[in-house]
Amino acid sequence: MASSAMHIISGKFKSDIVCRNGKRSGVYALSLKHKGRSLAVKGERAAVGLTYRDAGVDIDAGTELVKRISKMAPGIGGFGGLFPFGDSYLVAGTDGVGTKLKLAFETGIHDTIGVDLVAMSVNDIVTSGAKPLFFLDYFATSHLDVDLAEKVIKGIVDGCQQSDCVLLGGETAEMPGFYAEGEYDLSGFAVGAVKKDAVIDGNKITVGDVLIGLPSSGVHSNGFSLVRRVLAQSGLSLNDPLPGSENEQVSLGEALMAPTVIYVKEVLDVVARGGVKGIAHITGGGFTDNIPRIFPKGLGAVVTTNTWEVPKIFKWIQKSGGIEDSEMRRTFNMGIGMVLVVSQEAARTILSERDTKAYMIGQVVEGEGVIYK
């Protein structure tokens, strides 16, 4: 303002500096003049932790694309696509394993990446209550290494067996000059079926319903662009022990390459008992974006974050990258790979009779979005 008694005489701001702990800071220096007296001010901008966007992935852009596609093809946006077929729906899903493949190339662990591929699709379609029927894969590489490809396909077969579906076919593409030597890409496609009167779509969810979380095996197959960024600046290698688990003799590479849990049989068993109103597969977008996808308008969730043990791998990622809680919860599964929204009665049954671990992690409330406490 023209009447102000304080004026900036000169100022400069140095460009961002990436510190060894992965945080960004900036050093500034200003010279101020107030009533004829000079005052020099120096300081440092508050540090900012790594984000998924810093690693090159923009979740908001992906969400915006889905919105635009849904205008052209209404009905798109769920975890799986439903196609009416007699008294049933065919439910289809497709996915890949993202840049987790980069770690497969570096670690040489190729026999479980196919499990990840199957998991990402079948875990999506089971959220509708659908039983997977068959799976198809797409394997593309620069030059076909038969032994390596066999390992990858073996993982796909294992994943299909875990989800009780058939590997119906696939495509192998050899594309010289398109992929780096020794690298490959994967995508998969699953189709399942559910009776029309048994579809789980979240429409019956009400205030007071309970959120049941099923544990993950680790990072699963999302957020690896950020994981790789953290790893690069951590000074550790994939062969180093996972910090905090030295006594278990688990390397960083092994922890990060743990295959995605396939929840199909587990979820369908719970669904058969009744009381399941909605199911969310916790993938890209984490709790923050995925749980609200299954709620009717006007409903949200409160998630109690101390109700399950967060795996060591996430604690290392967050500490090494200086990542904020909100960013972790929107990027990673944080140890919960599937969330079931059930009635209070069903929750008591699930928690008392289940042979495997399950956690009551929150409840449905009025409002929208996810609140953490």
N, C-alpha and C positions, 0 to 999 in steps of 0.2 A: 504494500500500500504506500502511496506517495507521502502520507503523513507520518509514517513509521519513523521512530528515532533510531532504528537499527537497520543497517544496510550491509549486505555481503560485498566486501571489497574484492575478494578473490577467493577462488575455491577450486579444488581439484579432487577427483575421485579415481583412485587406481582401479584397474580392472580386477575381476574376480581372481582369486588365488585358490587352487585346490590344495587343501592341507593334507598331511599324511594320514589323518584319521578319516579322510573322505569328505569332510565338510568344506563348504565354500565360505570364504570370508572376504571382505574388502576393506582396505585401509583408506580412511578419508582424512583430509586436512582442510580446514576452513580458516580464513582470516576475517574476523568481524570487526566492525567499528561502531561503538556506541557512545554518543555524546563526546566525540572527539578522542576517545580512548580505544586503543587497539586491543583485540583479544584473539589469541590463537587457540584453535580448538582442534585436537587430534583424537582419533578414536578408531574403533574397529567395529564393523558391522556384525550383527549377530550371526552366528554360524547357522547354516541351513543344511539339513541332512539330505542324503540322496533320495530321489524319487524314481518311480517307474518311468516317468516322462524323461528324466535325465538319461535313462538307459535306452531311450529311443522308442518307448511304447506309450501311446496316448490312449488311455481307456476312454476318455471323454469323446475322442474322435470315433472310436469304435461304436460307442453308444449312439452317437449322432448318425452314423451310417445305418445302423439297424433301424432307427426311426425313419430314415428316408426310404429304405427298402420296404418297410412295412406299409408305406403309403402306396407303393407299386404292387405289393403282394400282401394284402391284408391277412393276418393270422400268423405271420412270421414274428418271432421274438421269444417263443418259449424254449425250453430246453430241448424238446423234440417236436418234430412236425407231425400232425395227426392227419391221416387220410382215411375217410370212411370206406369201409369194406364189409358189406353185409351187416351183421349185428356187432361188428368189431371195428376198431380203428387199427390201421397199420401206423406204427410210430417210427419215424426215421430220424437219424442223427448222423452228423459227419464232423470230423475234427482231425487234428494232427497232434504232434507232440512238441511243436515249437523249437526253440533254440536249446532245449534239453539235448537235442541231437548233437550240438557242438561238444557237449561234455561226453557223449558217447564216443565221438571221434577221439577225444583226448584221453579218455580212460581206457578205451578198447572194450568197454562193456556194451555188447550189442545183443546179448541174448535175452534181455528183459525190456528193451525199448519197445518191442512189439506188444508186450503186456500193457504198457502205457497207452499205446495206440488204440487197442481195443477198449480199454477202460474209459477213455475220454468220450467215446461214443455210447457205449452201453450204459454207463452211469448217467448219461443224459436222458436216454429214452426210458430208463426205469423210473424216473421221476414222475412219469404219467401212470405208473403201475403196470407198465408193459413188460412182458417177458421177451427178451431178445430172441430172434429166430435165426438170423444169419448175418454174416459180416463179410465185407469185401475190402481189400486193401489196394493201395497204389504205392509202388516202390519205384523211385526214379533215381538214377545215378549217372555219372559221367561214363564210366566203363564198368561193366558188370564183374564184380568179384563174387564168384559163386559161393565160396565158403562163407564169406561175410553175409551175403544175402540169405543163406540158409539159416544162420544164427538169428537174423532178424525175423524171418518167417516162423522159426521155431517159437519165438516169443509171442507172435500173433496167434499161433495154434494154442499155446498155453493159455493166453487170455481168453480165447473162445471157449476152451474147456472150463475155465473158471466161471464163465458167465453162462455156461450150458447153451451155447449157440453154435451154429455150423459156419466154418470158414467156407463160403460158397464159391469164392473165386477172387480174382484180383488182376492187376496189371503191373507188368514190369517194364519200365521204360529206360532204355540206354540212350543218353543224350550227351554225346561228346561236346566239350566246350561250354556246356551250360552250367554244370556243377564243378566244384573244385575236385581235383583228383583225390580219390579215396573217400569222398563224402557222398551222402545220399539224402533224399527227402522222403517223408512218409505221410500218407493220409489214409483215413479209413472211413467206412460207411456201414452203419448198422441199421437193421430193420427189425422191429418187434411188433407185438400185437397185444391188445387189451380189449375186453368186452366194453361196449359203449356204456353200459350201466355200472362199470367198475373203474372208469377213468378217474384218476386223482388230478384235480385241477386247481385246488385251493379255494374254490367258491364257498365251501362250507366252513372255512376257518372263521373263528369268532374270538372275541376278547376273552382271555383266560386260558386259551389253549397253550400247550406246552411245547417248547422246542427241545428236541432230543438230538444230540450230536453224536455221530459215529466217528471214531478216531481215524486219522490219516496215517500213512506210513512216513510222511515227511512232506517235501515240497510238491510232490506229485508231478504235474506237467505244466505248471503255470508260473510265470514270474522269473523265468530263467535269464532273460535279458538283464534284469536287475541283479540276479544272483551272480552272473558272470562279471558284471561291473564291480560288485562288492569283492568278489574273489580276486580280480585283477589288482585292486588297490590294497588288498589285505596283506600282501607279502607272503601268503601261504600258497602251497601247491595242492593239487588234488590228492597227492600221496600223503600229505601231512595228516596227523590225527585231527579229528573234529574236536575243537576246543571244548573242554568240559566233559569229554567222554574218553579220555586217554586210557582209562582202565578197561574199557570195553573194546579197545583196539579197532575202532571204526575210523576209517579215513574219511576225509572230506568228500572225496570222489564217491565212495560207497554210500555215504549218507545222502548225497545229492542225487545219486542214480537209483535209489530205492524205488522199485516200481509202484505205480499208482495202485491203490487198493481198488479191486473190483467189488462193488457193493451189491451186485444183482441178487444173488441168492439170499443174502442177509436181509435186504430190503423187502423182497417179495415174501419172505417168511413173516416179517413183521406186518406187512400189508394184509396177509391172509388172516391175521388175528383180529383185524378190524380196528377202527379208531384213527387211522392215518388220514389226514385231511390235505396235506401238502408236503412236497419233498423238493428240496433244493440241493443241487450238486454244487459244491463250493469250488469253483474254478477261478478263471480270470474275473476280477471284480471283488473277490473275497466275500466276506459276510455282507459288507456294505451294499454291494450291488445285487448279489444273487438271492438273498433271503427275500427282499421286497418283491421279486419277480413273481412269487407265488401267492401274494396277498391280495385280497379284494381291496378296492379303493377305500381309504380311510383307516386302514389298519397298518400297524407297524410292529416292531419287536424290540424288547429289551433283552440284551445279551449280557449275562453275568460272566465276566472274563476270568474269574478265579475258580471256575467250576471244573476245569480240566487242566491237565499238565501240558504246557506248550513244549513241544520237542526242542531239544538242544540246538538243532540246526537252525531254527528260526531265531533263537536267542543270539546265535553267532552272527547271522545275517544282519539283524537289527543293530547289534552293537558295532560290528565292523563297518557298517554303512552309515551309522548315525541316523537311522531311519525313524521317523516319527511313528507313533502307534497307529494313527489314522491311515498312514500310507501302508503299513504292514497289513492292516485289516482289509484294505481294499485291493491288495496285490496277491496275498498268500492265504492259504487255508488255515494257517496258524494251529494245525493239529486236528482240525475237524473237517473231514472231507465230504460229509453228507449231513444235511439237517432235515429231520422229520418233524412236521407240525402235527401234533396228535392231541386228542382229548385228554383231560386230566386222568380219567379212568384208565385209558390205554397207556398213559405214561407210567402209572404205577405198575402195571403188568409188565411192560417192557423192561423197566429198571429192576424189577424183582426176579424175573424169570430168564433173562438173557444170559447165554453162556459167554458171549463176548462183551467187551466193554462198550458201554453207552453212557452218555452224560446228559443230565438235565441242564441245559445251558441258558435257558431263558423262557420268556413267555410272550404271548401276543397282547398288545395294548392298542388303545385308540391312538390315532395319529398315523404318520407315515415315516418310512425309513427305519434305520436301526440305531438304537441308543445303547451305549456301552456303559456298564457300571462295574 
